Amino acid sequence: MRIWAIADLHLAGGQDKPMDVFGAHWRNHAATIAKAWHESVAADDLVLIAGDISWAMHLNDVRADLAWIEALPGKKVLCKGNHDYWWSSKNKVRAILPPSLQIVDCDAVVVDQIVVCGTRGWAVPGDRDFDKTTDQRIYERELGRLERALAGAQVLAEEARPIYVLLHFPPFRDGQPTEFAKRIAAANAHTCVYGHLHQAEQWANATTGHVETVFYQLTACDALGFKPLLLTDNP
C-alpha cells in the first residue's frame, strides 16, 4: 500500500464558488486534481486528506463532493478543516460516508498496517490574527482533541503500527514547534500532514521533513501543484 496526501480540495459544495478568484492557478482545479489522482493513485493505495474538503454549508449539500472523492482510486481518510462548515457530529458524518472514505475526528482508525488519527488544529498564541478572547478557547479545545486522538492511536498501534497524524492547521510557527507538534512528537508519531497555507511565502517557510523523529509535510493542494503527494511506498 502506497500512502499519498493532499489537502484543501475546496470542492464547490453545490455553491457558485469559483476558486480562481484566488489566482488563475485555481481555474478548474478539481479537474486538475482528478486527472493527477487517476494517473498516480492505485486502488489499493491510501490518500490522507487534511481538511477544507468542501464549501458545503450543510451535511446534505456535501454528498455530491463525497461521491466525487469516492469515484477516485484508493482508500481515503479525511479530517476537518476550518472551512468544513458542513461537518457536524462525527457520527452524522460517518453515516453518509461512501465506502472508500473514513474520517478521523478526535479519534483514530486502522488502515491496513498503519494507524491514522487527527483533528482540525487551530491558530496558536503569537499568530498575527490570534484573538485571545475568541481563539484561546478553541485552541485549548483542539489541543485536548489532539491528545485524545493520539491516545486512541497509541492503543490501536500496539507499539507496532506507525501513527500518521492529520491536522489542518500547521503545527509549527516561524519554524518552531507549537504545542501541537510537541504532543505529536511525545506520542512517537511517524508522520504528520497538514494544509491551510495558500501563499508562496508561507510555503517557503513551512516546516517539512524530519523534526526529531516525526516527518512533517505541507499538503495544501495548490502548494503541491494540485497533485497528490506520495509520502511512502511502504508504511
C-alpha positions as CSV (number, residue, x, y, z in Angstrom):
1,M,0.0,0.0,0.0
2,R,1.4,3.4,-1.0
3,I,0.4,6.4,1.1
4,W,-0.4,9.7,-0.6
5,A,-1.6,13.0,0.9
6,I,-3.4,16.2,-0.3
7,A,-5.4,18.9,1.5
8,D,-7.6,21.9,0.8
9,L,-9.7,20.4,-2.1
10,H,-12.2,23.2,-1.7
11,L,-14.9,21.4,-3.7
12,A,-17.9,23.5,-4.6
13,G,-20.4,22.0,-2.2
14,G,-23.3,22.9,-4.5
15,Q,-22.4,26.6,-4.4
16,D,-21.2,29.1,-7.0
17,K,-17.7,29.1,-5.6
18,P,-15.1,29.5,-8.4
19,M,-11.7,29.2,-6.8
20,D,-9.9,31.2,-9.5
21,V,-10.7,34.3,-7.5
22,F,-7.6,33.2,-5.5
23,G,-5.5,33.1,-8.7
24,A,-5.5,31.7,-12.2
25,H,-3.8,28.5,-11.0
26,W,-7.1,27.5,-9.3
27,R,-9.0,27.5,-12.5
28,N,-10.8,24.1,-12.9
29,H,-8.7,22.9,-10.1
30,A,-11.0,19.9,-9.3
31,A,-10.5,18.5,-12.8
32,T,-6.7,19.0,-12.5
33,I,-6.7,17.1,-9.2
34,A,-8.9,14.3,-10.5
35,K,-6.6,13.8,-13.6
36,A,-3.4,13.7,-11.5
37,W,-5.1,11.4,-8.9
38,H,-6.2,8.9,-11.6
39,E,-2.7,9.0,-13.1
40,S,-0.9,8.4,-9.7
41,V,-3.1,6.6,-7.2
42,A,-3.9,2.9,-7.3
43,A,-7.0,1.2,-6.0
44,D,-5.1,-0.4,-3.1
45,D,-3.4,2.9,-2.1
46,L,-4.3,5.3,0.8
47,V,-4.8,9.0,0.4
48,L,-4.8,11.3,3.5
49,I,-6.9,14.4,3.1
50,A,-6.1,17.1,5.7
51,G,-9.2,19.2,5.7
52,D,-11.0,22.0,3.8
53,I,-12.7,19.4,1.7
54,S,-15.9,21.3,0.6
55,W,-17.5,24.7,0.7
56,A,-20.9,23.0,1.5
57,M,-22.7,24.5,4.5
58,H,-24.9,21.6,5.4
59,L,-24.4,17.8,5.6
60,N,-26.9,17.1,2.8
61,D,-25.1,19.6,0.5
62,V,-21.7,17.7,0.7
63,R,-22.9,14.4,-0.6
64,A,-22.0,15.2,-4.2
65,D,-18.5,16.2,-3.2
66,L,-18.0,13.0,-1.1
67,A,-19.3,11.0,-4.1
68,W,-16.7,12.8,-6.3
69,I,-13.9,11.7,-3.9
70,E,-15.4,8.2,-3.7
71,A,-15.0,7.9,-7.5
72,L,-11.3,8.5,-7.3
73,P,-8.9,5.5,-6.8
74,G,-7.8,4.4,-3.4
75,K,-8.9,4.4,0.2
76,K,-9.2,7.9,1.8
77,V,-9.0,9.2,5.3
78,L,-10.2,12.8,6.0
79,C,-10.0,15.3,8.8
80,K,-11.9,18.5,9.3
81,G,-10.7,21.9,8.1
82,N,-11.7,25.4,9.3
83,H,-14.0,25.8,6.2
84,D,-15.8,22.5,6.5
85,Y,-18.9,24.0,7.9
86,W,-20.9,21.0,6.8
87,W,-19.1,18.7,9.2
88,S,-21.4,18.2,12.1
89,S,-21.1,15.4,14.6
90,K,-18.7,12.6,13.6
91,N,-21.5,10.1,13.9
92,K,-23.7,12.0,11.4
93,V,-20.7,12.4,9.0
94,R,-19.8,8.7,9.2
95,A,-23.4,7.8,8.5
96,I,-23.2,9.4,5.0
97,L,-19.7,8.4,4.0
98,P,-19.3,6.4,0.8
99,P,-17.4,3.0,1.2
100,S,-13.9,4.2,0.4
101,L,-13.9,7.1,2.8
102,Q,-13.2,7.2,6.6
103,I,-12.8,10.2,8.9
104,V,-10.8,11.0,11.9
105,D,-12.3,13.4,14.4
106,C,-10.5,13.5,17.7
107,D,-10.0,9.7,17.3
108,A,-8.1,7.1,15.3
109,V,-8.6,4.3,12.7
110,V,-6.6,1.4,11.5
111,V,-5.9,1.2,7.7
112,D,-4.1,-1.9,6.8
113,Q,-0.8,-1.8,8.8
114,I,-0.9,1.9,9.9
115,V,-3.0,4.0,12.3
116,V,-4.4,7.3,11.3
117,C,-5.6,9.9,13.8
118,G,-6.3,13.6,13.7
119,T,-8.2,16.7,14.4
120,R,-8.5,20.1,12.9
121,G,-6.0,22.1,15.0
122,W,-6.2,25.9,15.3
123,A,-4.2,29.1,15.2
124,V,-1.8,29.4,18.1
125,P,-0.9,32.2,20.6
126,G,1.5,34.6,18.9
127,D,-0.1,34.3,15.4
128,R,-0.8,37.7,14.0
129,D,-4.6,37.2,13.9
130,F,-4.8,35.3,17.2
131,D,-7.5,36.9,19.3
132,K,-7.3,35.6,22.9
133,T,-11.0,36.4,23.6
134,T,-12.2,34.1,20.8
135,D,-9.3,31.8,19.8
136,Q,-7.9,30.8,23.1
137,R,-10.8,28.5,24.0
138,I,-10.8,26.9,20.6
139,Y,-7.0,26.4,20.7
140,E,-7.2,24.7,24.1
141,R,-10.1,22.5,23.0
142,E,-8.2,21.4,19.8
143,L,-5.1,20.6,21.9
144,G,-7.3,18.3,24.0
145,R,-8.8,16.8,21.0
146,L,-5.4,16.0,19.6
147,E,-4.4,14.4,22.9
148,R,-7.4,12.1,22.7
149,A,-6.7,11.3,19.1
150,L,-3.1,10.4,19.9
151,A,-4.1,8.4,22.9
152,G,-6.5,6.4,20.8
153,A,-3.9,5.9,18.1
154,Q,-1.3,4.6,20.6
155,V,-3.8,1.9,21.8
156,L,-4.5,0.9,18.2
157,A,-0.8,1.0,17.2
158,E,0.0,-1.7,19.8
159,E,3.7,-0.4,19.6
160,A,3.9,-1.9,16.1
161,R,1.9,0.1,13.6
162,P,3.2,3.6,12.7
163,I,1.0,6.5,13.6
164,Y,0.0,9.1,10.9
165,V,-1.5,12.4,12.1
166,L,-3.8,14.6,10.1
167,L,-4.1,18.3,11.1
168,H,-5.5,21.1,9.0
169,F,-3.6,23.9,10.7
170,P,0.3,23.8,10.6
171,P,1.8,22.5,13.8
172,F,4.8,24.9,13.6
173,R,5.0,28.7,13.9
174,D,8.0,30.5,12.4
175,G,9.8,27.2,12.2
176,Q,9.3,26.5,15.9
177,P,7.2,23.6,17.2
178,T,3.8,24.6,18.7
179,E,2.1,22.6,21.4
180,F,0.5,20.6,18.7
181,A,3.9,19.5,17.3
182,K,5.3,18.8,20.8
183,R,2.4,16.5,21.6
184,I,2.7,14.7,18.3
185,A,6.4,14.1,19.0
186,A,5.7,12.9,22.5
187,A,3.3,10.3,21.1
188,N,6.0,8.9,18.9
189,A,4.0,9.6,15.7
190,H,5.6,8.6,12.4
191,T,4.2,11.3,10.1
192,C,2.1,14.5,10.3
193,V,0.5,16.1,7.3
194,Y,-1.2,19.4,7.3
195,G,-2.7,22.1,4.9
196,H,-4.2,25.5,5.3
197,L,-1.3,27.5,3.8
198,H,-2.0,29.1,0.4
199,Q,0.7,31.7,-0.2
200,A,4.1,31.2,-1.8
201,E,5.9,32.9,1.1
202,Q,4.0,30.6,3.6
203,W,5.1,27.5,1.5
204,A,8.7,28.7,1.5
205,N,8.7,28.9,5.3
206,A,6.6,25.8,6.1
207,T,8.2,23.1,8.1
208,T,8.7,19.9,6.1
209,G,10.9,16.9,6.6
210,H,12.0,15.3,9.9
211,V,11.9,17.2,13.1
212,E,13.1,14.9,15.9
213,T,11.5,11.6,14.9
214,V,8.4,12.9,13.1
215,F,8.2,13.5,9.4
216,Y,6.1,16.7,8.6
217,Q,4.6,17.6,5.2
218,L,2.6,20.5,3.9
219,T,-0.1,19.1,1.6
220,A,-2.2,22.1,0.6
221,C,-3.2,21.2,-3.0
222,D,-2.0,24.4,-4.5
223,A,1.3,24.0,-2.8
224,L,1.5,20.5,-4.5
225,G,0.5,21.7,-7.9
226,F,-2.9,20.1,-7.4
227,K,-1.4,16.6,-7.4
228,P,-1.5,14.1,-4.6
229,L,2.0,13.7,-3.0
230,L,3.5,10.3,-2.4
231,L,4.6,10.0,1.2
232,T,5.9,6.5,1.2
233,D,5.8,3.3,-0.8
234,N,5.5,1.3,2.4
235,P,4.2,2.2,5.8
